Amino acid sequence: MNTLPVLRDRRPAVVTIDMHRGHLDPAVATMPLPAETAARVTAAHAELLAAARSRRIPVVHVVTGYRSVEEIASNPWWSAVAGSDASRANVLHHQLPGSPGLELMPAVHEPGYDLLVTGKKRYDCFAATDLEHALRSRNVDTLLLTGVNTNSCVLATAISGNTKDFSVVVVEDCVDTMDPVLHDAALSVLRQAFAWVAPSEEIVAAL
């Protein structure tokens, strides 16, 4: 799909999902993307976000964080896969208090301009956060979604944003996953039913 019509005369915000060290910094990540993938996605974000800020487009970072392991373990599926051979086997150790993984990657964060929504507890960035309030209060009607993971948090947030009647655009080169085999499948689901999907170059040109 051509993204130009959906971005014309709209009020977009970039919403990054879990662009934190817990996924993207190989030195501390508890659920890491492959190092090469993490570096590529982080670099793509730096370019996109610089372009958004130069156009005075809001940038909102949503970051997972838990007060205790019980807040993670209350999800039955996560409890079931913890310690197994699943890609989320380390989930009960992910984004707990004091973890360096809670920090955003420095290349994506501009203090004083960017807005932080912390304490995300589940895949959907709207669930139990004030993300929708932050967006509506800034008259945002279009989401430029980026981040991790394509097949879980990005997909769930795109679906939720769609049902809330936001226009959702997924920035193709600014999303990826620790489940690489499912990246393209998730993008196909998004394109077919929930969102526009386009590379950052095309999106920036349309803004």
Phi, psi and omega in degrees: 000146175282126181278348186301314181299320185290336181265352181287127178059032178252171180239085186274161166223145170275126177244110177267144184242115172054047174273056185246170183293338179297339173250330199245350179254106185301337182289334186227351189299134176270334174224078191279146161283159171308141188303318181295319178295315180301316180295319181294314181294321179296317179295320178296323177297316183304319180290314180299314185291325175298318179294320179296313181297321180296339178259009180061033175273132179300144175239122182238124177256125176253126188233128176292139174196139183240148175282333182199165179295335180298328179292336175276311187293344178291349173274115187300321182292316178300318178299323183291324184269349181302131178078004179269197176265014179287158180295339178258026182300333183266016189301327183285355178247009191264124171063042177271163183306137180086352182286134174295342177297342180290342184282138172296152172296130185304327184293343184256351191249126173241095179302143181094339176245309185287150176256136178254133170241106186255170176078023173300132185249339185222177185301317182286117182294342179276340185287119175060028172232172176260026181302313182297318177300315180300320181287312182297323181292342176257012177060029178284135176235359184222129181255126170260097188271136178221168169119209193229138356255147183306317189268003177230277186293319178295313180299312182296321181288322177297317178298314181296316178298320177299315181291341176268007176069028163279149164282130185244126176236121178266126183275106196301317183275359179249016173232148173194183191209155173279001172246071191307326183294342183258358183299305182294324178297318179296318178298323178295317177298315180299311181300321187286327193226343192226335192203161165279146177231126183205155178287158184299325181301315180292321181293315180299320179297331182274345185286000000 
